Amino acid sequence: MTTIIIFLPTRRVDQRILLQWIREKSCVVRRDRAKKPSRYLEMKVLPFFILCFTTAALADDFKLVSGKEYKNVTVTRVEPDGIVLKTKSGISKVYFVELPRDVQERFHYNAAIASAYSAQQTVNQSTMAAARRGEPIEVISHGAQVDINQYLVLGNVTVIDFYADWCGPCRQLSPSLEQMARSDPEIALRKIDIVNWKTAVAQQFNIHSIPQVNVYDRSGRLVGTVLGVDLEKVKSYAAQAKAGG
């Protein structure tokens, strides 16, 4: 349970707006009058103790309309068009259109708002991808959490290399991946330095073995994952990504 204390002027319009927002967010509200303020204060304040039961921190199960199930997952973020889940294999986003109506209502899904948000996200990703398209190789994290979607080069094949400086096999594979990205304008290489096994990014993607290489097609869909030093497998997935995107 999370407690948030907000002090606002006692104007009715402010109170109505806050209460409406709270009702929409399914929070429980207890309103208490503040003690009479000092004569040096120019306006009264009214404390609102907002007791919000945060379901995002609890493990949950979700079943898509297609029948696919996500067991014992945690909702890490709620967006207008979907929810971001932390699973044993990493981070996944599930769109509300894939979920049954009761789950949509639980998270206050609004189709019009979701559509506008998705359209804006597409524009943002395209703009960022265009800005990065001229950079064949980029290190995007040194142990910190990272949103992969912001670094996928839409229209090209994106290869994500999870590595560490102390990893011998990583040092063996890295030059070949970099050469592949430099010699092929349709491939972008994004490198994630996990630093060690306990960093946020290693936990985020559930990394237990490196090097790990993920290959994404032109639309940003994961085509395949390669563990260990297997350049030919990486090239095979990259070829699939080109053909399928």
N, C-alpha and C positions, 0 to 999 in steps of 0.2 A: 504494500500500500504506500502510495506517494503522497505527501502533504505539501501543498503549495500555498503560501500566504501572500495575498495580493492586497495592497492598500490603494484605494481609489477615492477620488472626491465623491461626496454624497449627492451627485447630480443624478436624477432619475434615469436620464438617457444612458449614462455610463453603466448603471446597475443593470438596466434591461439588456443592453448589449452583452455584458459579461454573462448574465444568467442564461441568455439564449445560446451563447457559445458553449457554456457548460452543459446545457441539456443536449446539444448536438453531439458532444463528446462523451455522453453517458457517464458523467461524473456525479458523485453524491456531494451535495452542498449543505454546509451548515453556516448560517450567517449570524454573527454576533456583533452587537453594538460595541464600539470602542469606548473606552473611558473618556470622559470629557477632556478635550485637549487643553494644553496650556494657553493662556491668554496671548502668548507670543505667536501662536500659530494663526494664520489667516483663514484657514478652512479646515472643516472637519474631515476626518478620514474614517472609512468604514472597512474593517478587516473582513475579508472573506477567507474562510478556511475551506479549501477545496480538497476533498478527500477522493482521490481518483484511484480506482482499483486497476492497476496496470497489468493487463493480461499479457503484454509483450514479453515480460520477463519469465513467463511460465512455459514449460514444455507443452506442446499441443499436437493434435493429429488433424490432418486435412485430407479430404478426399475430393478429387477433381470430378467434374461431370463425366469425364472420359473414363473414370474408374481408377486412375492412377492415385496412389496414396503417398502421403508424406507423414511418417510416424515419428513421434517424439522430437518434434522440431520446435525452434524458437522463432517468434516473429521479432526481427530486429528493427524493422522499419515499415511503416504504412505509407504508401504513396497513393495519389488519387486513382491510379489505374491498377494497383495491385499491392501485394504484400511481399516483403523480402524475408526469406526464411533462412535460418542457419541450420544446416543439416550435418550429419556426420561426414559427408563428402565435401562440404564447403557451403557456399552461399548461392541460393537460388531465388529467382523472382517468379512468383505465380500471379498471373493476371486475374482480376475479378471475373472476367468473362469465362474463365475456366472453372470457377468455383460455383457451388450451388447458391440459391437465393438467400438462404438463412445466413451463410457466411458473408455474403455481400451486405446484407442488412446489419450484421454485427459490426462491420467496419464502415458503415455509412457510405456505401458505394453510390456515386452519382454518375450516371453514364455520360452526361454532357460535360461535366467537369473532367472526367477521366479522358474523354476524347480530346479535349483541348490540351490537357497535360501531355498526352502521348504525342500529339502533333508537335508541341513545343520541344519535347525531348528529342524527337527525330531531327528537328531543325538544329538543335544544339549539338547533337552528336555529329551531324553532317558537317557543321561548321568547324568543330574541333578536329574531325578527321581530315578535313581539307587542310587545316593549318599544320597538321602533323605529317601529311602525306610525303612531304619532302624530306622527312627524317627517317631513313631506313632502319636505324638502330637507336633505341632510347632506353635508359634505365629508369623505370617508373616507381621503384620503391627500394628503400634500404631498411627493411624490417617493419615498416608501418603498413597499416591496412590500406588497401587500394581498391577503387572501383574499376574493375576491368573494363566495363562498358565504356568508360570515358576514354580508353586508350585503344579500343579496336578501330582499325582504319577501314571504315566501311567502303566497299568498292574494291578493296584489296584483300589478300590473305594475311591474317595476323598470326604470328608465332609468338607465344608467351613462354619464356625460358625462366624457370625457377632454378636458382643456383646459389652458391655461396663461394666466397673467395678461397676458403680453406678446403674446398671439395676438389679432389684430384680429377675425378671423372668429369666434373663440370668444366674444369680448365681444358680438358681434352676435347669436349664437344663444342665449347663456345666459339672458337675460331671458325669452325665449319658452318655454324649457324650464321655468324656474322658475314662470312663470305657469301652464303646463299642469299642473304638479304641485300647485300651490296650489288650483287650481280643480277638480281631479278627485281625489276621495278614493281612487280605485282605482289611482292612479299615485304611485309614490315615486321621487324623483330622488336619485341618489347621484353625487357629483362627485369626480373624481380629478384633482388638479393634478399634471401630470407635471414641472413646474418647468423642466426642460430635457430634451433628447434622451438624455442620458447617465444619467439617474437610474434607480434600481432598478426602479421601477414601469414606466417607459417600456421598459426592457429586458424586463421580465417579460411584458408584453403585446405586445411587438414593435410599438410605436407609432412610425409614421413620418410620420403626417399627423394634424393636429388642426384643428378639432374632430372627434372620433370618438365616436359615440353607439351603445351597445349596448342592445338592448331585450330583456328577459327576461319570460317569461309567468308566470302565477301559481304554477307548479310549479318555477320556477327554470331553465327551459330557454331557451337563447338563440334568439330568434325572428329577429333580423336586426341588421345593423350598418350605420350610415349615416356616410359620410365627407363632411365639408364642411357648409356651411350649407344644410340641406334639412329644414326643419321638417315639411313635408307628408309626407315619407317617414317621419320619426320617428312622426308621428301614425298613419300607415298601419300601421306595425309594432305600435304600441301597441294599435290596434284588433284586429289579428290576435292579439296576446298575450291580450287580454281574452276573445276568442271561443274561442281554443284552450286556454286554461288552465282 
